[in-house]
Amino acid sequence: MKTKAAVLWEVNAPWSVEEIELDAPGPGEVLVKIAASGMCHSDEHLTTGDLPFALPIVGGHEGAGVVEAIGEGVSWLSVGDHVVFGFIPSCGRCPSCSTGHQNLCDLGALMGLGLQISDGTSRHHAQGKDLTLMCMLGTFAHHTVVNEASCIKIEKDVPLDKACLLGCGVVTGWGSAVYAADVSPGDTVVVVGVGGIGANAIQGARLAGAKRIVAIDPIEFKREKAMEFGATHTATSMTEALPLLQDLTWGTLANKVIMTMGVGDGQLMGEAMALAAKRGRVVVTNIHPAFEMGGANMSLLDLTLMEKQVVGSLFGSGNPRADIPKLLGLYREGQLDLDGLVTKTYPLEGINEGYQDMRDGKNIRGVLVYE
Protein backbone atom coordinates (compact mmCIF):
# COMPACT_ATOMS: atom_id res chain seq x y z
CA MET A 1 0.00 0.00 0.00
CA LYS A 2 0.95 3.65 -0.29
CA THR A 3 1.07 6.01 2.67
CA LYS A 4 2.68 9.30 3.63
CA ALA A 5 5.72 9.66 5.91
CA ALA A 6 8.42 12.09 7.02
CA VAL A 7 11.80 10.79 5.87
CA LEU A 8 15.28 11.99 6.83
CA TRP A 9 17.61 11.37 3.92
CA GLU A 10 20.78 12.93 5.34
CA VAL A 11 22.10 14.58 8.49
CA ASN A 12 21.44 18.32 8.89
CA ALA A 13 18.61 18.22 6.37
CA PRO A 14 14.91 18.95 6.91
CA TRP A 15 12.33 16.19 7.13
CA SER A 16 10.94 15.29 3.69
CA VAL A 17 7.20 14.55 3.75
CA GLU A 18 6.48 12.21 0.84
CA GLU A 19 4.60 9.16 -0.33
CA ILE A 20 6.20 5.82 0.53
CA GLU A 21 5.46 2.18 -0.27
CA LEU A 22 4.52 -0.03 2.68
CA ASP A 23 4.60 -3.83 2.55
CA ALA A 24 2.04 -6.05 4.27
CA PRO A 25 2.93 -7.21 7.80
CA GLY A 26 5.05 -10.34 8.03
CA PRO A 27 4.99 -13.00 10.75
CA GLY A 28 4.67 -11.43 14.20
CA GLU A 29 3.97 -7.98 12.74
CA VAL A 30 1.00 -5.61 12.60
CA LEU A 31 -0.10 -2.81 10.31
CA VAL A 32 -1.16 0.22 12.35
CA LYS A 33 -2.97 3.33 11.18
CA ILE A 34 -1.34 6.00 13.32
CA ALA A 35 -3.56 8.69 14.83
CA ALA A 36 -0.89 10.89 16.42
CA SER A 37 2.82 11.10 17.14
CA GLY A 38 4.71 13.07 19.76
CA MET A 39 7.61 15.15 18.50
CA CYS A 40 10.35 14.05 20.88
CA HIS A 41 13.77 15.68 21.05
CA SER A 42 15.36 12.29 20.37
CA ASP A 43 14.24 12.53 16.74
CA GLU A 44 16.05 15.86 16.56
CA HIS A 45 19.18 13.91 17.50
CA LEU A 46 18.79 12.06 14.19
CA THR A 47 18.95 15.30 12.22
CA THR A 48 22.02 16.54 14.09
CA GLY A 49 23.82 13.20 13.95
CA ASP A 50 24.01 12.88 17.74
CA LEU A 51 22.20 9.55 17.26
CA PRO A 52 23.99 7.96 14.29
CA PHE A 53 21.17 5.65 13.18
CA ALA A 54 21.08 4.23 9.66
CA LEU A 55 19.64 6.55 6.98
CA PRO A 56 17.33 7.11 5.12
CA ILE A 57 14.92 6.79 8.02
CA VAL A 58 11.26 7.35 8.81
CA GLY A 59 11.34 9.33 12.05
CA GLY A 60 9.12 9.16 15.09
CA HIS A 61 8.96 6.87 18.11
CA GLU A 62 6.04 8.28 20.16
CA GLY A 63 2.91 6.99 18.49
CA ALA A 64 -0.56 5.59 19.01
CA GLY A 65 -3.07 4.19 16.57
CA VAL A 66 -5.42 1.41 15.51
CA VAL A 67 -4.45 -2.04 14.25
CA GLU A 68 -5.61 -2.50 10.63
CA ALA A 69 -4.04 -5.87 9.78
CA ILE A 70 -2.06 -8.61 11.50
CA GLY A 71 0.59 -10.99 10.24
CA GLU A 72 0.91 -14.71 10.73
CA GLY A 73 1.42 -15.81 14.33
CA VAL A 74 0.08 -12.66 16.02
CA SER A 75 -2.26 -14.03 18.69
CA TRP A 76 -2.93 -11.29 21.23
CA LEU A 77 -3.69 -8.33 18.95
CA SER A 78 -6.71 -8.05 16.66
CA VAL A 79 -7.88 -5.68 13.94
CA GLY A 80 -9.47 -2.66 15.62
CA ASP A 81 -7.31 -2.77 18.77
CA HIS A 82 -5.90 0.53 19.99
CA VAL A 83 -2.18 0.48 20.73
CA VAL A 84 0.61 2.68 22.01
CA PHE A 85 4.10 1.91 20.74
CA GLY A 86 6.89 1.36 23.25
CA PHE A 87 10.07 2.83 21.78
CA ILE A 88 11.98 -0.16 23.14
CA PRO A 89 10.37 -3.49 22.24
CA SER A 90 9.86 -6.03 25.01
CA CYS A 91 10.02 -9.73 24.25
CA GLY A 92 9.09 -10.90 27.75
CA ARG A 93 11.66 -13.69 27.66
CA CYS A 94 15.17 -12.25 27.81
CA PRO A 95 17.00 -11.89 31.17
CA SER A 96 16.08 -8.19 31.43
CA CYS A 97 12.37 -8.66 30.67
CA SER A 98 12.06 -11.71 32.90
CA THR A 99 13.52 -9.82 35.86
CA GLY A 100 11.26 -6.78 35.49
CA HIS A 101 13.48 -4.55 33.34
CA GLN A 102 11.61 -4.38 30.04
CA ASN A 103 13.33 -1.07 29.25
CA LEU A 104 16.55 -3.05 28.75
CA CYS A 105 15.08 -5.82 26.57
CA ASP A 106 17.69 -7.51 24.40
CA LEU A 107 15.67 -6.55 21.31
CA GLY A 108 16.63 -2.94 21.99
CA ALA A 109 20.06 -3.72 20.56
CA LEU A 110 18.43 -3.66 17.11
CA MET A 111 17.11 -0.08 17.42
CA GLY A 112 19.98 1.56 15.59
CA LEU A 113 19.48 -0.68 12.56
CA GLY A 114 15.82 0.29 12.26
CA LEU A 115 14.77 -2.88 10.43
CA GLN A 116 12.16 -5.50 11.24
CA ILE A 117 12.88 -7.66 14.27
CA SER A 118 11.72 -10.86 12.60
CA ASP A 119 14.04 -10.97 9.60
CA GLY A 120 16.19 -7.80 9.50
CA THR A 121 14.53 -6.47 6.34
CA SER A 122 12.51 -3.34 5.57
CA ARG A 123 8.76 -2.98 5.00
CA HIS A 124 9.06 0.74 4.11
CA HIS A 125 10.40 1.96 0.75
CA ALA A 126 10.77 5.26 -1.14
CA GLN A 127 12.61 6.44 -4.25
CA GLY A 128 13.72 2.87 -4.94
CA LYS A 129 15.41 2.51 -1.55
CA ASP A 130 14.64 0.63 1.66
CA LEU A 131 13.87 2.88 4.62
CA THR A 132 14.81 2.25 8.22
CA LEU A 133 12.61 3.22 11.17
CA MET A 134 13.34 5.29 14.25
CA CYS A 135 13.34 2.75 17.09
CA MET A 136 11.86 0.23 14.61
CA LEU A 137 8.59 2.24 14.69
CA GLY A 138 8.53 5.19 12.27
CA THR A 139 5.58 7.08 13.78
CA PHE A 140 6.06 10.15 11.57
CA ALA A 141 3.74 8.44 9.09
CA HIS A 142 0.07 7.80 8.54
CA HIS A 143 0.68 4.03 8.65
CA THR A 144 3.49 1.76 9.76
CA VAL A 145 4.32 -1.93 10.12
CA VAL A 146 5.90 -2.93 13.43
CA ASN A 147 6.60 -6.04 15.45
CA GLU A 148 4.03 -6.99 18.07
CA ALA A 149 6.81 -6.70 20.68
CA SER A 150 6.61 -2.91 20.24
CA CYS A 151 2.85 -2.68 20.87
CA ILE A 152 0.99 -2.09 24.14
CA LYS A 153 -2.77 -2.56 23.91
CA ILE A 154 -4.83 0.18 25.57
CA GLU A 155 -8.49 0.90 26.25
CA LYS A 156 -10.39 2.43 23.34
CA ASP A 157 -11.73 5.40 25.32
CA VAL A 158 -8.28 6.99 25.76
CA PRO A 159 -7.63 9.88 23.32
CA LEU A 160 -4.90 8.67 20.98
CA ASP A 161 -3.42 12.17 20.60
CA LYS A 162 -2.63 12.07 24.33
CA ALA A 163 -1.86 8.35 24.59
CA CYS A 164 0.95 8.70 22.03
CA LEU A 165 3.00 10.64 24.61
CA LEU A 166 3.22 7.50 26.76
CA GLY A 167 5.45 5.89 24.12
CA CYS A 168 8.47 7.80 25.41
CA GLY A 169 8.39 11.19 27.12
CA VAL A 170 5.82 10.61 29.86
CA VAL A 171 7.12 7.24 31.06
CA THR A 172 10.72 8.37 30.67
CA GLY A 173 10.26 11.50 32.78
CA TRP A 174 7.89 10.02 35.36
CA GLY A 175 10.04 6.92 35.79
CA SER A 176 13.22 8.97 36.07
CA ALA A 177 11.76 10.44 39.25
CA VAL A 178 9.79 7.50 40.63
CA TYR A 179 12.09 4.61 39.70
CA ALA A 180 15.59 5.84 38.82
CA ALA A 181 15.75 8.67 41.37
CA ASP A 182 13.54 6.77 43.85
CA VAL A 183 12.02 10.02 45.11
CA SER A 184 10.58 9.65 48.63
CA PRO A 185 8.04 11.75 50.54
CA GLY A 186 9.70 14.90 51.84
CA ASP A 187 12.59 14.87 49.35
CA THR A 188 14.04 17.96 47.71
CA VAL A 189 14.28 17.32 43.97
CA VAL A 190 15.93 19.30 41.18
CA VAL A 191 14.86 18.80 37.55
CA VAL A 192 17.26 20.30 34.98
CA GLY A 193 15.44 21.03 31.71
CA VAL A 194 11.67 21.42 31.37
CA GLY A 195 10.72 19.81 28.07
CA GLY A 196 8.57 16.78 27.43
CA ILE A 197 10.68 14.61 29.74
CA GLY A 198 11.44 17.18 32.43
CA ALA A 199 7.77 18.15 32.78
CA ASN A 200 6.95 14.52 33.55
CA ALA A 201 9.87 14.14 35.93
CA ILE A 202 8.28 17.03 37.84
CA GLN A 203 4.92 15.24 37.82
CA GLY A 204 6.55 12.00 38.96
CA ALA A 205 8.37 13.73 41.82
CA ARG A 206 5.14 15.41 42.90
CA LEU A 207 3.20 12.14 42.88
CA ALA A 208 6.03 10.46 44.84
CA GLY A 209 5.65 13.06 47.60
CA ALA A 210 8.56 15.44 47.09
CA LYS A 211 8.44 18.41 49.46
CA ARG A 212 10.30 20.78 47.15
CA ILE A 213 10.79 20.56 43.39
CA VAL A 214 13.17 23.06 41.81
CA ALA A 215 12.81 23.25 38.01
CA ILE A 216 15.73 24.71 36.07
CA ASP A 217 15.34 26.10 32.56
CA PRO A 218 16.59 29.29 30.86
CA ILE A 219 13.24 29.88 29.12
CA GLU A 220 10.60 31.75 31.12
CA PHE A 221 7.66 29.99 29.41
CA LYS A 222 9.00 26.60 30.48
CA ARG A 223 9.61 27.75 34.05
CA GLU A 224 5.99 28.95 34.20
CA LYS A 225 4.75 25.60 32.87
CA ALA A 226 6.93 23.79 35.43
CA MET A 227 4.96 25.45 38.21
CA GLU A 228 1.73 24.16 36.65
CA PHE A 229 3.09 20.60 36.67
CA GLY A 230 4.07 20.75 40.33
CA ALA A 231 7.38 22.58 40.73
CA THR A 232 7.61 24.69 43.87
CA HIS A 233 10.55 26.85 42.77
CA THR A 234 12.37 27.66 39.53
CA ALA A 235 15.78 28.91 38.42
CA THR A 236 17.35 29.84 35.11
CA SER A 237 20.53 27.79 35.61
CA MET A 238 22.23 25.39 37.97
CA THR A 239 24.47 28.24 39.09
CA GLU A 240 21.43 30.27 40.09
CA ALA A 241 19.80 27.25 41.73
CA LEU A 242 22.68 26.54 44.12
CA PRO A 243 22.14 29.47 46.57
CA LEU A 244 18.37 28.90 46.31
CA LEU A 245 18.82 25.27 47.37
CA GLN A 246 21.20 26.24 50.16
CA ASP A 247 18.58 28.61 51.52
CA LEU A 248 15.66 26.19 51.13
CA THR A 249 17.43 23.23 52.74
CA TRP A 250 19.60 24.93 55.37
CA GLY A 251 22.65 23.93 53.34
CA THR A 252 21.89 20.23 52.91
CA LEU A 253 21.02 20.59 49.18
CA ALA A 254 18.98 18.23 46.95
CA ASN A 255 18.27 14.59 47.64
CA LYS A 256 17.75 13.94 43.91
CA VAL A 257 18.90 15.77 40.76
CA ILE A 258 17.35 14.65 37.46
CA MET A 259 19.02 15.67 34.20
CA THR A 260 16.46 16.10 31.41
CA MET A 261 18.04 18.70 29.15
CA GLY A 262 17.53 18.48 25.39
CA VAL A 263 21.19 17.56 24.82
CA GLY A 264 23.42 16.40 27.64
CA ASP A 265 26.84 17.93 28.24
CA GLY A 266 29.47 16.12 30.28
CA GLN A 267 31.04 19.44 31.20
CA LEU A 268 27.93 20.26 33.27
CA MET A 269 28.07 17.15 35.43
CA GLY A 270 30.18 18.92 38.03
CA GLU A 271 27.47 21.55 38.48
CA ALA A 272 24.83 18.85 38.80
CA MET A 273 26.83 16.98 41.42
CA ALA A 274 27.32 20.23 43.35
CA LEU A 275 23.52 20.47 43.76
CA ALA A 276 23.31 17.01 45.33
CA ALA A 277 23.30 16.42 49.09
CA LYS A 278 25.36 13.85 50.92
CA ARG A 279 24.17 10.47 49.59
CA GLY A 280 22.31 12.43 46.92
CA ARG A 281 21.58 10.87 43.56
CA VAL A 282 22.06 12.41 40.10
CA VAL A 283 19.97 10.71 37.40
CA VAL A 284 21.17 11.14 33.81
CA THR A 285 18.20 10.70 31.48
CA ASN A 286 18.98 13.15 28.69
CA ILE A 287 20.78 11.87 25.61
CA HIS A 288 24.43 12.82 25.18
CA PRO A 289 25.96 12.94 21.69
CA ALA A 290 27.18 9.48 20.70
CA PHE A 291 30.65 10.81 19.93
CA GLU A 292 31.05 12.93 23.06
CA MET A 293 34.40 11.62 24.26
CA GLY A 294 35.56 14.55 26.40
CA GLY A 295 34.44 12.89 29.61
CA ALA A 296 32.41 14.24 32.48
CA ASN A 297 33.69 17.21 34.45
CA MET A 298 33.06 16.16 38.05
CA SER A 299 34.88 15.59 41.32
CA LEU A 300 35.34 11.89 41.97
CA LEU A 301 36.61 12.76 45.46
CA ASP A 302 33.22 14.35 46.13
CA LEU A 303 31.60 11.17 44.82
CA THR A 304 33.48 9.08 47.39
CA LEU A 305 33.59 11.33 50.45
CA MET A 306 29.92 12.35 50.21
CA GLU A 307 28.69 8.97 48.94
CA LYS A 308 26.93 10.59 46.03
CA GLN A 309 25.52 8.50 43.19
CA VAL A 310 25.27 8.88 39.42
CA VAL A 311 22.59 6.73 37.78
CA GLY A 312 21.63 6.34 34.14
CA SER A 313 18.00 5.87 33.15
CA LEU A 314 16.51 4.58 29.88
CA PHE A 315 12.72 4.76 29.35
CA GLY A 316 12.49 5.93 32.96
CA SER A 317 13.84 2.55 34.15
CA GLY A 318 10.25 1.37 33.76
CA ASN A 319 8.29 -1.52 32.33
CA PRO A 320 6.18 -0.19 29.45
CA ARG A 321 3.63 -3.02 29.48
CA ALA A 322 2.85 -2.27 33.11
CA ASP A 323 3.59 1.45 33.34
CA ILE A 324 1.75 2.72 30.24
CA PRO A 325 -1.64 1.37 31.41
CA LYS A 326 -0.85 2.54 34.96
CA LEU A 327 -0.14 6.10 33.85
CA LEU A 328 -3.19 6.18 31.61
CA GLY A 329 -5.17 5.25 34.73
CA LEU A 330 -3.65 8.20 36.59
CA TYR A 331 -4.61 10.42 33.64
CA ARG A 332 -8.20 9.22 33.81
CA GLU A 333 -8.29 10.01 37.53
CA GLY A 334 -6.91 13.52 37.06
CA GLN A 335 -3.61 12.82 38.83
CA LEU A 336 -1.41 13.00 35.73
CA ASP A 337 -1.68 15.93 33.32
CA LEU A 338 -1.29 14.85 29.70
CA ASP A 339 -3.43 17.61 28.20
CA GLY A 340 -1.14 20.35 29.53
CA LEU A 341 1.90 18.73 27.94
CA VAL A 342 0.63 19.38 24.42
CA THR A 343 1.49 22.97 23.56
CA LYS A 344 0.59 22.77 19.88
CA THR A 345 -0.51 20.22 17.28
CA TYR A 346 0.60 20.04 13.65
CA PRO A 347 -0.26 18.03 10.53
CA LEU A 348 2.48 15.76 9.21
CA GLU A 349 3.33 18.47 6.68
CA GLY A 350 4.08 20.82 9.58
CA ILE A 351 6.83 18.67 11.06
CA ASN A 352 9.68 21.06 10.26
CA GLU A 353 7.72 23.97 11.72
CA GLY A 354 7.11 21.92 14.86
CA TYR A 355 10.77 21.14 15.35
CA GLN A 356 11.70 24.77 14.82
CA ASP A 357 9.20 25.66 17.56
CA MET A 358 10.92 23.11 19.79
CA ARG A 359 14.33 24.64 19.09
CA ASP A 360 12.92 28.08 19.84
CA GLY A 361 11.61 26.89 23.21
CA LYS A 362 7.95 27.43 22.32
CA ASN A 363 6.73 23.90 23.07
CA ILE A 364 6.68 21.54 26.00
CA ARG A 365 5.59 18.92 23.49
CA GLY A 366 4.40 19.32 19.93
CA VAL A 367 2.17 16.56 18.56
CA LEU A 368 1.57 15.52 14.97
CA VAL A 369 -2.12 14.68 14.49
CA TYR A 370 -3.15 12.77 11.38
CA GLU A 371 -6.49 12.55 9.60
C-alpha positions in Angstrom: 0.0 0.0 0.0 1.0 3.7 -0.3 1.1 6.0 2.7 2.7 9.3 3.6 5.7 9.7 5.9 8.4 12.1 7.0 11.8 10.8 5.9 15.3 12.0 6.8 17.6 11.4 3.9 20.8 12.9 5.3 22.1 14.6 8.5 21.4 18.3 8.9 18.6 18.2 6.4 14.9 19.0 6.9 12.3 16.2 7.1 10.9 15.3 3.7 7.2 14.5 3.7 6.5 12.2 0.8 4.6 9.2 -0.3 6.2 5.8 0.5 5.5 2.2 -0.3 4.5 0.0 2.7 4.6 -3.8 2.6 2.0 -6.0 4.3 2.9 -7.2 7.8 5.0 -10.3 8.0 5.0 -13.0 10.8 4.7 -11.4 14.2 4.0 -8.0 12.7 1.0 -5.6 12.6 -0.1 -2.8 10.3 -1.2 0.2 12.3 -3.0 3.3 11.2 -1.3 6.0 13.3 -3.6 8.7 14.8 -0.9 10.9 16.4 2.8 11.1 17.1 4.7 13.1 19.8 7.6 15.2 18.5 10.4 14.0 20.9 13.8 15.7 21.1 15.4 12.3 20.4 14.2 12.5 16.7 16.1 15.9 16.6 19.2 13.9 17.5 18.8 12.1 14.2 18.9 15.3 12.2 22.0 16.5 14.1 23.8 13.2 14.0 24.0 12.9 17.7 22.2 9.6 17.3 24.0 8.0 14.3 21.2 5.7 13.2 21.1 4.2 9.7 19.6 6.5 7.0 17.3 7.1 5.1 14.9 6.8 8.0 11.3 7.3 8.8 11.3 9.3 12.0 9.1 9.2 15.1 9.0 6.9 18.1 6.0 8.3 20.2 2.9 7.0 18.5 -0.6 5.6 19.0 -3.1 4.2 16.6 -5.4 1.4 15.5 -4.4 -2.0 14.2 -5.6 -2.5 10.6 -4.0 -5.9 9.8 -2.1 -8.6 11.5 0.6 -11.0 10.2 0.9 -14.7 10.7 1.4 -15.8 14.3 0.1 -12.7 16.0 -2.3 -14.0 18.7 -2.9 -11.3 21.2 -3.7 -8.3 19.0 -6.7 -8.0 16.7 -7.9 -5.7 13.9 -9.5 -2.7 15.6 -7.3 -2.8 18.8 -5.9 0.5 20.0 -2.2 0.5 20.7 0.6 2.7 22.0 4.1 1.9 20.7 6.9 1.4 23.2 10.1 2.8 21.8 12.0 -0.2 23.1 10.4 -3.5 22.2 9.9 -6.0 25.0 10.0 -9.7 24.3 9.1 -10.9 27.8 11.7 -13.7 27.7 15.2 -12.3 27.8 17.0 -11.9 31.2 16.1 -8.2 31.4 12.4 -8.7 30.7 12.1 -11.7 32.9 13.5 -9.8 35.9 11.3 -6.8 35.5 13.5 -4.5 33.3 11.6 -4.4 30.0 13.3 -1.1 29.2 16.6 -3.0 28.8 15.1 -5.8 26.6 17.7 -7.5 24.4 15.7 -6.6 21.3 16.6 -2.9 22.0 20.1 -3.7 20.6 18.4 -3.7 17.1 17.1 -0.1 17.4 20.0 1.6 15.6 19.5 -0.7 12.6 15.8 0.3 12.3 14.8 -2.9 10.4 12.2 -5.5 11.2 12.9 -7.7 14.3 11.7 -10.9 12.6 14.0 -11.0 9.6 16.2 -7.8 9.5 14.5 -6.5 6.3 12.5 -3.3 5.6 8.8 -3.0 5.0 9.1 0.7 4.1 10.4 2.0 0.8 10.8 5.3 -1.1 12.6 6.4 -4.3 13.7 2.9 -4.9 15.4 2.5 -1.5 14.6 0.6 1.7 13.9 2.9 4.6 14.8 2.2 8.2 12.6 3.2 11.2 13.3 5.3 14.2 13.3 2.7 17.1 11.9 0.2 14.6 8.6 2.2 14.7 8.5 5.2 12.3 5.6 7.1 13.8 6.1 10.2 11.6 3.7 8.4 9.1 0.1 7.8 8.5 0.7 4.0 8.6 3.5 1.8 9.8 4.3 -1.9 10.1 5.9 -2.9 13.4 6.6 -6.0 15.4 4.0 -7.0 18.1 6.8 -6.7 20.7 6.6 -2.9 20.2 2.9 -2.7 20.9 1.0 -2.1 24.1 -2.8 -2.6 23.9 -4.8 0.2 25.6 -8.5 0.9 26.2 -10.4 2.4 23.3 -11.7 5.4 25.3 -8.3 7.0 25.8 -7.6 9.9 23.3 -4.9 8.7 21.0 -3.4 12.2 20.6 -2.6 12.1 24.3 -1.9 8.4 24.6 0.9 8.7 22.0 3.0 10.6 24.6 3.2 7.5 26.8 5.4 5.9 24.1 8.5 7.8 25.4 8.4 11.2 27.1 5.8 10.6 29.9 7.1 7.2 31.1 10.7 8.4 30.7 10.3 11.5 32.8 7.9 10.0 35.4 10.0 6.9 35.8 13.2 9.0 36.1 11.8 10.4 39.3 9.8 7.5 40.6 12.1 4.6 39.7 15.6 5.8 38.8 15.8 8.7 41.4 13.5 6.8 43.8 12.0 10.0 45.1 10.6 9.6 48.6 8.0 11.7 50.5 9.7 14.9 51.8 12.6 14.9 49.3 14.0 18.0 47.7 14.3 17.3 44.0 15.9 19.3 41.2 14.9 18.8 37.5 17.3 20.3 35.0 15.4 21.0 31.7 11.7 21.4 31.4 10.7 19.8 28.1 8.6 16.8 27.4 10.7 14.6 29.7 11.4 17.2 32.4 7.8 18.1 32.8 6.9 14.5 33.5 9.9 14.1 35.9 8.3 17.0 37.8 4.9 15.2 37.8 6.5 12.0 39.0 8.4 13.7 41.8 5.1 15.4 42.9 3.2 12.1 42.9 6.0 10.5 44.8 5.6 13.1 47.6 8.6 15.4 47.1 8.4 18.4 49.5 10.3 20.8 47.2 10.8 20.6 43.4 13.2 23.1 41.8 12.8 23.3 38.0 15.7 24.7 36.1 15.3 26.1 32.6 16.6 29.3 30.9 13.2 29.9 29.1 10.6 31.8 31.1 7.7 30.0 29.4 9.0 26.6 30.5 9.6 27.8 34.1 6.0 28.9 34.2 4.8 25.6 32.9 6.9 23.8 35.4 5.0 25.4 38.2 1.7 24.2 36.6 3.1 20.6 36.7 4.1 20.7 40.3 7.4 22.6 40.7 7.6 24.7 43.9 10.5 26.9 42.8 12.4 27.7 39.5 15.8 28.9 38.4 17.3 29.8 35.1 20.5 27.8 35.6 22.2 25.4 38.0 24.5 28.2 39.1 21.4 30.3 40.1 19.8 27.2 41.7 22.7 26.5 44.1 22.1 29.5 46.6 18.4 28.9 46.3 18.8 25.3 47.4 21.2 26.2 50.2 18.6 28.6 51.5 15.7 26.2 51.1 17.4 23.2 52.7 19.6 24.9 55.4 22.7 23.9 53.3 21.9 20.2 52.9 21.0 20.6 49.2 19.0 18.2 46.9 18.3 14.6 47.6 17.7 13.9 43.9 18.9 15.8 40.8 17.3 14.7 37.5 19.0 15.7 34.2 16.5 16.1 31.4 18.0 18.7 29.1 17.5 18.5 25.4 21.2 17.6 24.8 23.4 16.4 27.6 26.8 17.9 28.2 29.5 16.1 30.3 31.0 19.4 31.2 27.9 20.3 33.3 28.1 17.1 35.4 30.2 18.9 38.0 27.5 21.5 38.5 24.8 18.8 38.8 26.8 17.0 41.4 27.3 20.2 43.4 23.5 20.5 43.8 23.3 17.0 45.3 23.3 16.4 49.1 25.4 13.8 50.9 24.2 10.5 49.6 22.3 12.4 46.9 21.6 10.9 43.6 22.1 12.4 40.1 20.0 10.7 37.4 21.2 11.1 33.8 18.2 10.7 31.5 19.0 13.2 28.7 20.8 11.9 25.6 24.4 12.8 25.2 26.0 12.9 21.7 27.2 9.5 20.7 30.6 10.8 19.9 31.0 12.9 23.1 34.4 11.6 24.3 35.6 14.6 26.4 34.4 12.9 29.6 32.4 14.2 32.5 33.7 17.2 34.4 33.1 16.2 38.1 34.9 15.6 41.3 35.3 11.9 42.0 36.6 12.8 45.5 33.2 14.4 46.1 31.6 11.2 44.8 33.5 9.1 47.4 33.6 11.3 50.4 29.9 12.4 50.2 28.7 9.0 48.9 26.9 10.6 46.0 25.5 8.5 43.2 25.3 8.9 39.4 22.6 6.7 37.8 21.6 6.3 34.1 18.0 5.9 33.1 16.5 4.6 29.9 12.7 4.8 29.3 12.5 5.9 33.0 13.8 2.6 34.1 10.3 1.4 33.8 8.3 -1.5 32.3 6.2 -0.2 29.5 3.6 -3.0 29.5 2.9 -2.3 33.1 3.6 1.5 33.3 1.7 2.7 30.2 -1.6 1.4 31.4 -0.9 2.5 35.0 -0.1 6.1 33.9 -3.2 6.2 31.6 -5.2 5.2 34.7 -3.7 8.2 36.6 -4.6 10.4 33.6 -8.2 9.2 33.8 -8.3 10.0 37.5 -6.9 13.5 37.1 -3.6 12.8 38.8 -1.4 13.0 35.7 -1.7 15.9 33.3 -1.3 14.8 29.7 -3.4 17.6 28.2 -1.1 20.3 29.5 1.9 18.7 27.9 0.6 19.4 24.4 1.5 23.0 23.6 0.6 22.8 19.9 -0.5 20.2 17.3 0.6 20.0 13.6 -0.3 18.0 10.5 2.5 15.8 9.2 3.3 18.5 6.7 4.1 20.8 9.6 6.8 18.7 11.1 9.7 21.1 10.3 7.7 24.0 11.7 7.1 21.9 14.9 10.8 21.1 15.4 11.7 24.8 14.8 9.2 25.7 17.6 10.9 23.1 19.8 14.3 24.6 19.1 12.9 28.1 19.8 11.6 26.9 23.2 7.9 27.4 22.3 6.7 23.9 23.1 6.7 21.5 26.0 5.6 18.9 23.5 4.4 19.3 19.9 2.2 16.6 18.6 1.6 15.5 15.0 -2.1 14.7 14.5 -3.1 12.8 11.4 -6.5 12.5 9.6 
